[in-house]
């Protein structure tokens, strides 16, 4: 009889044997403190980036012609200019401008310099309009997301993906970044407050964030373990039936 009761207790005991997970972000942050942000990467344009360019000057007709060309060069419904495989954008009245490897501020200065040859007091505003990141793995809403502007950090990206599931390994988040034809990968520990010092905490365009599942999730979906709950349930049912018959 005792053996039968032990069999019945197995389904209850197994979950308790699973390893405990730390689901708290920055668990070693003992107190709130202020620190200077020094690790924010300088965003530089890459091939296939898309930027919008607007112009304001003393020549209203020229401004309309120049800025309106954004719409004529729309890509996927977004007005702007794509950085081609040669690292250039093609602007009206100017032609090809090399922008790959430049910051947005440098691009604005370069275009302004070229326009000063044709009109007076040009004011140029450029903006990256296809800043995209991808979040996959153990998050509630994995997706590729495009945002306006050029600033996004890891926590914001995870928030946009609905945060991690309880199975996500917060101590082992992988960030994949491609720059200048080189793919860099690093793992970040979101349980550690020092993550704020990582150059990968502030994201760059086209970064990929992968949240790895813990071993409990791997076991749950392993082909070898899918039948375990069914087997356990059957054993429990047989045990209950035998107990009833013996009584």
C-alpha positions as CSV (number, residue, x, y, z in Angstrom):
1,X,0.0,0.0,0.0
2,X,2.8,2.4,0.9
3,X,4.4,1.8,-2.5
4,X,1.2,2.8,-4.2
5,X,1.1,6.1,-2.3
6,X,4.7,6.8,-3.3
7,X,3.8,6.3,-6.9
8,X,1.0,8.8,-6.5
9,X,3.3,11.3,-5.0
10,X,5.8,11.2,-7.9
11,X,4.0,13.8,-10.1
12,X,4.0,16.2,-7.2
13,X,7.6,15.6,-6.3
14,X,9.1,16.0,-9.7
15,X,8.3,19.8,-10.2
16,X,9.8,20.5,-6.8
17,X,13.1,19.0,-8.0
18,X,13.5,21.6,-10.8
19,X,16.4,24.0,-10.2
20,X,15.4,27.4,-8.9
21,X,15.8,30.4,-11.3
22,X,16.8,33.9,-10.5
23,X,14.1,36.0,-12.3
24,X,15.2,39.4,-10.9
25,X,17.0,41.9,-13.1
26,X,20.1,43.4,-11.5
27,X,19.9,41.3,-8.4
28,X,23.2,42.6,-7.1
29,X,22.1,46.2,-7.2
30,X,22.1,47.1,-3.5
31,X,21.2,50.7,-3.8
32,X,20.3,53.3,-6.4
33,X,23.2,55.3,-7.7
34,X,24.0,57.8,-10.4
35,X,26.7,57.1,-13.0
36,X,27.9,58.8,-16.2
37,X,26.9,57.1,-19.4
38,X,30.2,56.6,-21.3
39,X,29.5,53.4,-23.3
40,X,26.8,54.6,-25.7
41,X,28.1,53.6,-29.2
42,X,28.4,56.2,-31.9
43,X,26.0,55.3,-34.6
44,X,27.6,55.2,-38.0
45,X,25.7,54.6,-41.3
46,X,26.0,51.2,-43.0
47,X,25.0,49.8,-46.4
48,X,21.2,49.5,-46.8
49,X,20.5,52.1,-44.1
50,X,17.8,54.5,-45.1
51,X,17.9,58.2,-44.1
52,X,15.5,61.1,-44.7
53,X,16.9,64.5,-45.5
54,X,15.0,67.8,-45.2
55,X,16.2,71.3,-46.1
56,X,15.3,74.8,-45.1
57,X,16.9,77.8,-46.8
58,X,16.1,81.3,-48.2
59,X,15.1,79.6,-51.4
60,X,11.6,78.1,-50.7
61,X,11.2,76.5,-54.2
62,X,14.6,74.8,-53.9
63,X,13.6,73.5,-50.4
64,X,10.4,72.0,-51.8
65,X,12.2,70.4,-54.7
66,X,15.0,69.0,-52.5
67,X,12.8,67.7,-49.6
68,X,10.1,66.4,-51.8
69,X,12.5,64.1,-53.5
70,X,12.4,62.0,-50.3
71,X,9.0,60.8,-51.3
72,X,10.1,60.0,-54.9
73,X,12.8,57.7,-53.3
74,X,10.5,56.0,-50.9
75,X,11.4,52.5,-49.9
76,X,8.8,50.2,-48.4
77,X,6.5,53.2,-48.0
78,X,9.2,55.2,-46.1
79,X,10.5,58.4,-47.7
80,X,14.2,58.7,-47.8
81,X,17.5,57.7,-49.4
82,X,19.1,54.2,-49.1
83,X,22.8,53.8,-48.7
84,X,23.8,51.7,-51.7
85,X,26.4,49.0,-52.0
86,X,29.0,51.6,-52.7
87,X,28.2,53.4,-49.4
88,X,26.6,56.4,-51.1
89,X,23.3,58.1,-51.3
90,X,22.1,60.0,-54.4
91,X,20.6,63.5,-53.7
92,X,18.9,65.9,-56.1
93,X,21.1,68.7,-57.4
94,X,24.1,67.2,-55.7
95,X,24.5,63.6,-56.9
96,X,26.3,60.9,-55.1
97,X,27.4,61.6,-51.5
98,X,29.6,59.0,-49.7
99,X,28.0,58.4,-46.2
100,X,29.0,54.9,-45.1
101,X,30.9,55.1,-41.8
102,X,29.7,58.6,-41.1
103,X,27.5,59.7,-38.2
104,X,24.3,61.5,-38.8
105,X,25.9,64.8,-37.7
106,X,28.7,64.3,-40.2
107,X,26.3,63.6,-43.0
108,X,24.4,66.8,-42.2
109,X,27.6,68.8,-42.3
110,X,28.7,67.2,-45.6
111,X,25.3,67.9,-47.3
112,X,25.3,71.4,-46.0
113,X,28.7,72.0,-47.4
114,X,27.6,70.9,-50.8
115,X,24.4,72.9,-50.8
116,X,26.2,76.1,-49.8
117,X,27.8,76.0,-53.3
118,X,24.3,76.5,-54.7
119,X,22.1,78.3,-52.1
120,X,22.4,80.6,-49.1
121,X,22.1,79.5,-45.5
122,X,20.9,75.9,-45.9
123,X,19.8,74.1,-42.8
124,X,19.9,70.3,-43.2
125,X,18.3,67.8,-41.0
126,X,19.0,64.1,-41.6
127,X,17.6,61.2,-39.7
128,X,18.0,57.4,-39.8
129,X,14.5,56.0,-40.5
130,X,15.1,52.2,-40.6
131,X,16.8,51.5,-37.2
132,X,15.8,47.9,-36.8
133,X,16.5,45.3,-34.1
134,X,15.4,41.7,-33.8
135,X,14.5,39.9,-30.6
136,X,14.0,36.1,-30.7
137,X,14.0,33.2,-28.3
138,X,12.3,33.1,-24.9
139,X,10.4,36.4,-25.1
140,X,6.6,36.8,-25.2
141,X,6.5,38.5,-28.6
142,X,9.6,37.7,-30.8
143,X,9.8,40.1,-33.7
144,X,11.9,42.4,-35.8
145,X,11.1,46.0,-34.9
146,X,11.9,49.3,-36.7
147,X,12.0,52.4,-34.6
148,X,12.3,56.1,-35.4
149,X,15.5,57.7,-34.4
150,X,18.8,56.0,-33.6
151,X,18.8,55.2,-29.8
152,X,17.7,52.0,-28.2
153,X,19.0,49.9,-25.3
154,X,18.7,46.3,-24.5
155,X,16.0,46.7,-21.8
156,X,13.9,48.8,-24.2
157,X,14.2,46.1,-26.9
158,X,13.1,43.4,-24.5
159,X,10.2,45.5,-23.4
160,X,9.1,45.9,-27.0
161,X,9.2,42.1,-27.3
162,X,6.9,41.7,-24.3
163,X,9.8,40.9,-21.9
164,X,11.3,37.4,-21.3
165,X,9.2,34.4,-20.4
166,X,9.9,32.7,-17.1
167,X,12.0,30.2,-19.1
168,X,14.4,32.9,-20.4
169,X,18.0,32.8,-19.1
170,X,18.5,36.3,-17.9
171,X,22.1,35.5,-17.1
172,X,22.9,34.5,-20.7
173,X,21.4,36.9,-23.2
174,X,23.2,36.8,-26.6
175,X,23.6,39.9,-28.7
176,X,24.7,39.5,-32.3
177,X,26.2,42.5,-34.1
178,X,27.6,42.9,-37.6
179,X,30.0,45.8,-38.3
180,X,32.2,46.3,-41.3
181,X,31.6,42.7,-42.5
182,X,32.5,41.2,-39.2
183,X,30.0,39.4,-36.9
184,X,30.5,39.9,-33.2
185,X,28.7,38.0,-30.5
186,X,28.6,38.5,-26.8
187,X,26.6,37.2,-23.8
188,X,25.2,39.5,-21.2
189,X,24.0,38.8,-17.7
190,X,20.9,40.8,-16.8
191,X,21.2,39.6,-13.2
192,X,24.3,41.7,-12.9
193,X,24.3,45.5,-12.5
194,X,27.5,45.8,-14.5
195,X,25.6,45.2,-17.7
196,X,25.1,48.9,-17.9
197,X,28.9,49.2,-18.6
198,X,28.8,46.9,-21.6
199,X,29.2,48.4,-25.1
200,X,26.4,46.0,-26.1
201,X,23.8,47.4,-23.7
202,X,23.1,50.3,-26.1
203,X,22.1,48.7,-29.3
204,X,23.0,49.5,-32.9
205,X,21.0,49.1,-36.0
206,X,20.4,45.5,-37.1
207,X,21.4,44.0,-33.8
208,X,19.9,40.6,-33.0
209,X,19.0,39.6,-29.4
210,X,18.6,36.0,-28.6
211,X,17.2,34.9,-25.2
212,X,18.2,31.3,-24.5
213,X,15.7,28.9,-22.8
214,X,16.8,27.2,-19.6
215,X,17.2,23.5,-19.2
216,X,13.7,23.1,-17.7
217,X,12.2,24.3,-21.0
218,X,14.6,22.1,-23.0
219,X,13.5,19.0,-21.1
220,X,9.9,19.9,-21.3
221,X,10.0,20.0,-25.1
222,X,12.6,17.2,-25.6
223,X,11.2,14.4,-27.8
224,X,12.3,11.9,-25.1
225,X,10.3,13.6,-22.4
226,X,7.1,14.5,-24.2
227,X,5.6,11.1,-23.2
228,X,6.6,11.4,-19.6
229,X,3.5,13.2,-18.4
230,X,1.3,10.7,-20.2
231,X,3.2,7.8,-18.6
232,X,3.1,9.4,-15.2
233,X,-0.7,10.0,-15.5
234,X,-1.3,6.4,-16.6
235,X,0.7,5.0,-13.7
236,X,-1.2,7.3,-11.3
237,X,-4.5,6.2,-12.7
238,X,-3.6,2.5,-12.4
239,X,-2.4,3.0,-8.8
240,X,-5.7,4.7,-7.9
241,X,-7.6,1.8,-9.5
242,X,-5.6,-0.8,-7.7
243,X,-6.0,1.0,-4.4
244,X,-9.8,1.0,-4.9
245,X,-9.8,-2.7,-5.8
246,X,-7.7,-3.7,-2.8
247,X,-10.0,-1.9,-0.5
